[in-house]
Every structure is written in structure tokens, then in C-alpha cells.
């Protein structure tokens, strides 16, 4: 069996008693929500052209930043320690940021991204703005095809440290620690890639501990990146409707990853 299908099967076996009931959360733990399109542009396209659309983004997106494409590597001569090599491949595009720095759009030679930082509002507002900005990018960039469509949500779960002896009351797939060991779990990082059977949609699910601002809190990151790869016509009429399915998978993965006890913290 394909490993991605197997992992999805395991996740699907989580019982309704284990996973949280899907519903709207008034205090959703989202720290960043991203709508992303990877694309190919015509050879020889100059990214400076993307700066010309800044006027169409005003007054909301006051700030602009150039994005450089850096290539990192290591070189080691005989008998010498390795040296890091950084090569600047030039301008990749531009990042435009709202005055409150809560919304960020990237117009790049290899695609488009729109991010909303906390506090998160609603998917409908996020996607409406992403669609508006995509229309501007689509007209400015000579696109040949879109190759990857993605919805990514990064969640930070501040759990009460005095109630976390292990993570099973909060996570449906917590990191395993041998019961024979009398130890405290100080850090973990798990990453799986899953695919629904008979579906073109994949997802990366990352769980990790992040340093918390207080000893009273343990911050757990739940990072869900749902995506579809292929060769898509780079038109909003073609690609934008596909995001509804990506979002639906993201929602199911979020609630399947958490218990009722965890989700109740964010109502």
C-alpha cells in the first residue's frame, strides 16, 4: 500500500470520541493563514515589472520589500572545515504589506502568496482578498501555468503546563514516549504527509513544541499545509474554485488532530 494512503487510513481510523467535533471557533488558534499558488512565468520575465502594480494596492498595502533569491550550500576543501556558500540569484519579486502588518502579499516570478496573521477573521474574508490580489498578479505576470495550489494554516496551541503530563488529552496523535521511562517530554517534532485515497490532494501535518513566553504555558504548533500539484491553466476561473476542496480537507485534518478538551480552549 502507498505510504501516504496508509497514513491517511490511520488518521481516518481516529474515532469520533477521540477527535473534536468540527465547528466554528471564536478564538481559533491560527497565527498565520496562507493561500499560495506556485507558477511558471515566461522565460526572461523581469520581476521589476511586478513593482509597477504597487499603485493598485494602495492605500491598504503601504509597505513594499524586495525579495531576493538566495542559494545556500557548503564547500569543504581537503583538510579544512566546511564553509557555507551563499549565492545571490537576484530579485525574485516583491512583498507588499498593510500598514498594520497583518496582511502580506507576495508577487514573485515563481508564484503568488497571500498571508493573514493573527487575529484571524474568517475564510470568506481571507479568500475574497486573496482572489482580488490574484487578479492583479495574473494581469501583471506573463504566466505559463500554475503547478501547485495550497492552503496552509499554522496554529499555536497554548496548553496549560500544569495539566500536561502527556499530550494525549489534547492531541489525537501525540508523540509516543515509552511508559517505562519516568521522563518529562521537553520537545518533539513530527511530520507526516497524507493523501486521501482517489484524491489529488496531499497534506503535510507538522506538530512541534515552540518556546513559550511563560513557564505556565506549553506552546504546541499544529501546521497543516494542504496542496494539489499538477499543470493548471493560470487563470482565476480555473484555479480559484479548487481552493474550496483544499480548505475542506484542512478543516477535517485540524479537528481530526485535536481532542474535544483541546478545542474547547478556543471557543
The 8 nearest C-alpha neighbors of each residue, nearest first, counted from 0:
[[1, 2, 5, 4, 3, 6, 8, 196],
 [0, 2, 4, 3, 5, 6, 194, 196],
 [3, 1, 5, 4, 6, 0, 193, 7],
 [2, 4, 193, 6, 5, 194, 1, 192],
 [5, 3, 7, 1, 2, 6, 194, 196],
 [6, 4, 2, 8, 3, 7, 1, 9],
 [7, 5, 9, 3, 8, 4, 193, 2],
 [6, 8, 10, 4, 193, 9, 5, 194],
 [9, 7, 11, 5, 6, 10, 4, 12],
 [8, 10, 6, 12, 7, 11, 5, 13],
 [11, 9, 7, 12, 8, 13, 6, 255],
 [10, 12, 8, 9, 13, 7, 14, 255],
 [11, 13, 9, 10, 14, 8, 7, 15],
 [14, 12, 11, 10, 17, 18, 15, 9],
 [15, 13, 17, 16, 12, 18, 11, 255],
 [14, 16, 18, 17, 13, 19, 20, 255],
 [15, 17, 14, 18, 19, 13, 258, 259],
 [18, 16, 14, 15, 258, 13, 171, 19],
 [19, 17, 258, 255, 15, 257, 16, 254],
 [20, 18, 259, 258, 254, 257, 21, 255],
 [19, 21, 22, 18, 254, 259, 15, 258],
 [22, 20, 254, 19, 23, 251, 250, 255],
 [23, 21, 24, 20, 254, 19, 266, 250],
 [22, 24, 25, 21, 266, 27, 26, 121],
 [25, 23, 266, 27, 26, 265, 22, 262],
 [24, 26, 266, 27, 23, 265, 120, 28],
 [27, 25, 265, 24, 266, 28, 264, 29],
 [26, 28, 24, 29, 265, 25, 266, 119],
 [29, 27, 154, 155, 156, 26, 30, 265],
 [30, 28, 154, 27, 31, 153, 155, 117],
 [29, 31, 117, 154, 116, 153, 28, 155],
 [32, 30, 116, 153, 115, 29, 152, 117],
 [33, 31, 152, 115, 114, 151, 153, 116],
 [34, 32, 114, 151, 113, 150, 35, 152],
 [35, 33, 150, 113, 112, 149, 114, 151],
 [36, 34, 112, 149, 111, 148, 33, 150],
 [37, 35, 148, 111, 110, 147, 38, 112],
 [38, 36, 110, 147, 146, 145, 109, 111],
 [39, 37, 145, 110, 109, 146, 144, 36],
 [38, 40, 144, 143, 109, 142, 145, 41],
 [41, 39, 142, 143, 141, 108, 42, 38],
 [40, 42, 141, 44, 143, 142, 43, 39],
 [43, 41, 44, 40, 39, 45, 141, 143],
 [42, 44, 45, 41, 40, 46, 141, 108],
 [43, 45, 42, 41, 46, 40, 141, 108],
 [44, 46, 47, 48, 43, 108, 49, 90],
 [47, 45, 48, 92, 49, 108, 91, 44],
 [48, 46, 49, 50, 45, 92, 51, 90],
 [49, 47, 46, 50, 51, 45, 139, 52],
 [50, 48, 47, 51, 46, 52, 139, 106],
 [51, 49, 47, 48, 52, 53, 93, 46],
 [50, 52, 49, 48, 53, 54, 47, 139],
 [53, 51, 54, 55, 50, 49, 56, 139],
 [54, 52, 56, 55, 51, 50, 57, 95],
 [53, 55, 52, 56, 57, 51, 58, 50],
 [56, 54, 53, 52, 57, 135, 58, 51],
 [57, 55, 53, 54, 60, 59, 58, 52],
 [58, 56, 59, 60, 54, 55, 61, 53],
 [57, 59, 60, 61, 56, 54, 55, 97],
 [60, 58, 57, 97, 61, 56, 98, 96],
 [61, 59, 97, 96, 57, 56, 62, 95],
 [60, 62, 97, 98, 59, 58, 57, 96],
 [63, 61, 96, 95, 60, 97, 98, 64],
 [62, 64, 95, 94, 96, 93, 61, 65],
 [65, 63, 94, 93, 66, 95, 62, 96],
 [64, 66, 93, 92, 94, 67, 90, 63],
 [67, 65, 92, 93, 91, 90, 64, 68],
 [66, 68, 90, 91, 89, 69, 65, 87],
 [67, 69, 88, 91, 89, 90, 87, 66],
 [70, 68, 87, 86, 88, 67, 71, 85],
 [69, 71, 86, 85, 87, 68, 72, 88],
 [72, 70, 85, 84, 69, 86, 73, 83],
 [73, 71, 84, 83, 85, 70, 74, 86],
 [74, 72, 83, 84, 82, 81, 75, 71],
 [73, 75, 82, 81, 83, 76, 84, 72],
 [76, 74, 81, 82, 80, 79, 77, 73],
 [75, 77, 79, 78, 74, 81, 80, 82],
 [76, 78, 79, 75, 80, 81, 74, 82],
 [77, 79, 76, 80, 75, 81, 74, 82],
 [80, 78, 76, 77, 75, 81, 82, 74],
 [79, 81, 75, 82, 78, 76, 77, 74],
 [82, 80, 75, 74, 73, 79, 83, 76],
 [83, 81, 74, 73, 75, 84, 80, 72],
 [82, 84, 73, 72, 74, 85, 81, 71],
 [83, 85, 72, 73, 71, 82, 86, 74],
 [86, 84, 71, 70, 72, 87, 83, 69],
 [85, 87, 70, 69, 88, 71, 84, 72],
 [86, 88, 69, 89, 68, 70, 85, 67],
 [89, 87, 68, 69, 86, 70, 90, 67],
 [88, 90, 67, 87, 68, 91, 69, 66],
 [89, 91, 67, 92, 66, 68, 46, 65],
 [92, 90, 67, 66, 68, 107, 108, 46],
 [91, 93, 107, 46, 66, 90, 106, 108],
 [94, 92, 65, 66, 106, 64, 105, 107],
 [93, 95, 105, 64, 63, 104, 65, 106],
 [96, 94, 63, 104, 62, 103, 60, 105],
 [97, 95, 103, 60, 62, 100, 102, 63],
 [98, 96, 60, 100, 59, 99, 102, 61],
 [97, 99, 100, 61, 60, 96, 59, 62],
 [98, 100, 97, 101, 102, 96, 59, 60],
 [101, 99, 97, 98, 102, 96, 103, 116],
 [100, 102, 116, 99, 115, 97, 103, 117],
 [103, 101, 115, 97, 114, 100, 96, 116],
 [104, 102, 96, 114, 95, 113, 115, 97],
 [103, 105, 113, 95, 112, 94, 114, 96],
 [104, 106, 94, 112, 111, 93, 107, 95],
 [105, 107, 111, 93, 92, 94, 136, 49],
 [108, 106, 92, 110, 109, 91, 111, 105],
 [107, 109, 91, 110, 92, 46, 40, 106],
 [110, 108, 38, 107, 39, 37, 40, 111],
 [109, 111, 37, 38, 107, 36, 108, 106],
 [110, 112, 106, 36, 105, 35, 107, 37],
 [113, 111, 35, 105, 104, 34, 36, 114],
 [112, 114, 104, 34, 33, 103, 129, 105],
 [115, 113, 33, 103, 32, 102, 104, 116],
 [114, 116, 102, 32, 31, 101, 33, 103],
 [115, 117, 31, 101, 30, 118, 102, 119],
 [118, 116, 119, 30, 31, 29, 115, 101],
 [117, 119, 116, 120, 30, 29, 101, 115],
 [118, 120, 117, 29, 116, 121, 115, 30],
 [119, 121, 118, 124, 122, 125, 117, 123],
 [122, 120, 123, 124, 125, 119, 126, 23],
 [121, 123, 125, 124, 126, 120, 127, 119],
 [122, 124, 126, 121, 125, 127, 120, 128],
 [125, 123, 127, 121, 122, 126, 128, 120],
 [126, 124, 122, 128, 123, 127, 129, 121],
 [125, 127, 129, 123, 128, 124, 130, 122],
 [126, 128, 124, 130, 129, 125, 123, 131],
 [127, 129, 131, 130, 126, 125, 132, 124],
 [128, 130, 126, 132, 131, 127, 113, 133],
 [129, 131, 133, 127, 128, 132, 126, 134],
 [132, 130, 128, 134, 129, 133, 127, 135],
 [131, 133, 135, 129, 134, 130, 128, 136],
 [132, 134, 136, 130, 135, 131, 137, 129],
 [135, 133, 137, 132, 131, 136, 130, 138],
 [136, 134, 132, 133, 138, 137, 139, 131],
 [137, 135, 133, 139, 138, 134, 140, 132],
 [138, 136, 134, 135, 139, 140, 133, 142],
 [137, 139, 136, 135, 140, 134, 141, 133],
 [140, 138, 136, 137, 49, 135, 141, 48],
 [139, 141, 142, 137, 138, 136, 40, 49],
 [142, 140, 40, 41, 143, 139, 44, 137],
 [143, 141, 40, 140, 144, 39, 41, 233],
 [142, 144, 40, 39, 41, 141, 233, 145],
 [145, 143, 233, 232, 39, 231, 38, 142],
 [144, 146, 38, 231, 233, 37, 230, 147],
 [145, 147, 230, 229, 38, 37, 228, 231],
 [148, 146, 228, 37, 227, 36, 145, 229],
 [149, 147, 36, 227, 226, 35, 228, 37],
 [150, 148, 226, 35, 225, 34, 151, 36],
 [149, 151, 34, 225, 33, 224, 245, 35],
 [152, 150, 224, 33, 223, 32, 225, 149],
 [151, 153, 32, 223, 31, 222, 154, 33],
 [154, 152, 222, 31, 30, 29, 221, 223],
 [155, 153, 29, 221, 28, 30, 220, 222],
 [156, 154, 220, 28, 219, 218, 157, 29],
 [155, 157, 219, 218, 158, 28, 220, 154],
 [158, 156, 218, 217, 216, 155, 219, 159],
 [157, 159, 217, 216, 156, 160, 218, 219],
 [160, 158, 216, 161, 162, 215, 217, 163],
 [159, 161, 216, 215, 163, 162, 217, 158],
 [160, 162, 159, 163, 215, 164, 216, 158],
 [163, 161, 160, 159, 164, 158, 165, 168],
 [164, 162, 165, 160, 161, 166, 159, 158],
 [163, 165, 162, 166, 161, 183, 160, 184],
 [164, 166, 163, 167, 168, 184, 173, 183],
 [165, 167, 169, 168, 173, 170, 163, 164],
 [166, 168, 170, 169, 173, 165, 171, 172],
 [169, 167, 166, 170, 258, 260, 165, 261],
 [168, 170, 261, 258, 167, 166, 257, 260],
 [171, 169, 257, 167, 173, 172, 166, 256],
 [170, 172, 256, 257, 173, 258, 167, 17],
 [171, 173, 170, 256, 174, 167, 257, 10],
 [174, 172, 170, 167, 166, 171, 175, 169],
 [173, 175, 176, 172, 187, 189, 166, 188],
 [176, 174, 173, 177, 172, 178, 165, 166],
 [175, 177, 178, 174, 180, 184, 179, 182],
 [178, 176, 179, 180, 175, 181, 182, 174],
 [179, 177, 180, 176, 181, 175, 182, 165],
 [178, 180, 177, 181, 176, 182, 175, 183],
 [181, 179, 178, 182, 177, 176, 183, 184],
 [180, 182, 179, 183, 178, 177, 176, 184],
 [183, 181, 180, 184, 176, 185, 178, 179],
 [184, 182, 185, 181, 164, 165, 180, 186],
 [183, 185, 186, 182, 187, 165, 176, 164],
 [186, 184, 183, 187, 208, 182, 217, 210],
 [187, 185, 208, 184, 188, 207, 209, 183],
 [186, 188, 207, 208, 189, 174, 185, 184],
 [187, 189, 207, 206, 190, 208, 186, 205],
 [188, 190, 206, 205, 207, 187, 191, 174],
 [191, 189, 205, 204, 206, 203, 188, 192],
 [190, 192, 204, 203, 193, 205, 189, 6],
 [193, 191, 203, 202, 3, 204, 201, 190],
 [194, 192, 3, 7, 202, 201, 6, 191],
 [195, 193, 201, 3, 4, 7, 200, 196],
 [194, 196, 198, 7, 197, 4, 200, 193],
 [197, 195, 198, 4, 194, 7, 199, 8],
 [198, 196, 195, 199, 194, 200, 4, 201],
 [197, 199, 195, 196, 200, 194, 201, 227],
 [200, 198, 227, 201, 197, 194, 228, 195],
 [201, 199, 227, 198, 226, 194, 195, 202],
 [202, 200, 194, 226, 193, 225, 227, 199],
 [203, 201, 225, 193, 224, 192, 226, 204],
 [202, 204, 192, 224, 191, 223, 205, 225],
 [205, 203, 223, 191, 190, 222, 202, 192],
 [204, 206, 190, 222, 189, 221, 203, 223],
 [207, 205, 221, 189, 220, 188, 222, 190],
 [208, 206, 188, 220, 187, 219, 209, 189],
 [207, 209, 219, 186, 218, 187, 220, 210],
 [208, 210, 218, 219, 211, 207, 220, 217],
 [211, 209, 218, 208, 212, 217, 213, 219],
 [210, 212, 213, 218, 217, 209, 216, 214],
 [213, 211, 210, 214, 216, 215, 218, 217],
 [214, 212, 215, 211, 216, 217, 210, 160],
 [213, 215, 216, 211, 212, 160, 217, 159],
 [214, 216, 160, 213, 159, 161, 217, 158],
 [217, 215, 160, 159, 214, 158, 213, 157],
 [216, 218, 158, 160, 157, 211, 159, 219],
 [219, 217, 157, 209, 156, 211, 208, 158],
 [218, 220, 208, 156, 207, 155, 209, 217],
 [219, 221, 155, 207, 206, 154, 208, 222],
 [222, 220, 206, 154, 205, 153, 155, 223],
 [221, 223, 153, 205, 204, 152, 154, 220],
 [224, 222, 204, 152, 151, 203, 225, 153],
 [223, 225, 151, 203, 202, 150, 152, 226],
 [226, 224, 202, 150, 149, 201, 245, 151],
 [227, 225, 149, 148, 201, 200, 202, 150],
 [226, 228, 200, 148, 147, 199, 201, 149],
 [229, 227, 147, 146, 148, 226, 230, 199],
 [228, 230, 146, 231, 147, 227, 145, 148],
 [229, 231, 146, 145, 144, 232, 228, 147],
 [232, 230, 145, 144, 233, 229, 146, 238],
 [231, 233, 144, 234, 145, 237, 230, 238],
 [234, 232, 144, 145, 231, 142, 143, 235],
 [235, 233, 237, 236, 232, 238, 137, 239],
 [234, 236, 239, 238, 237, 233, 134, 133],
 [235, 237, 234, 238, 239, 240, 233, 232],
 [238, 236, 234, 235, 239, 232, 240, 233],
 [237, 239, 235, 241, 240, 236, 234, 233],
 [238, 240, 235, 241, 242, 237, 236, 130],
 [241, 239, 242, 238, 243, 237, 236, 235],
 [242, 240, 239, 238, 243, 244, 245, 237],
 [241, 243, 245, 244, 240, 239, 246, 150],
 [244, 242, 246, 245, 241, 240, 247, 239],
 [245, 243, 247, 242, 246, 241, 248, 240],
 [246, 244, 242, 248, 243, 247, 225, 249],
 [245, 247, 249, 243, 244, 248, 242, 250],
 [248, 246, 244, 250, 249, 245, 243, 251],
 [247, 249, 251, 245, 246, 250, 252, 244],
 [250, 248, 246, 252, 247, 251, 253, 225],
 [249, 251, 253, 247, 248, 252, 246, 254],
 [252, 250, 248, 253, 254, 249, 255, 247],
 [251, 253, 255, 249, 250, 254, 256, 248],
 [254, 252, 250, 256, 251, 255, 249, 257],
 [253, 255, 19, 256, 257, 251, 252, 21],
 [256, 254, 18, 252, 253, 257, 251, 19],
 [255, 257, 171, 253, 254, 170, 252, 172],
 [258, 256, 170, 254, 171, 255, 18, 169],
 [257, 259, 19, 18, 169, 261, 260, 17],
 [258, 260, 19, 262, 261, 263, 18, 257],
 [259, 261, 258, 263, 262, 169, 168, 264],
 [262, 260, 169, 258, 259, 263, 264, 257],
 [261, 263, 259, 264, 265, 260, 258, 257],
 [262, 264, 260, 265, 261, 266, 259, 258],
 [263, 265, 262, 261, 266, 260, 26, 158],
 [266, 264, 26, 263, 27, 262, 24, 25],
 [265, 24, 25, 263, 26, 264, 262, 27]]
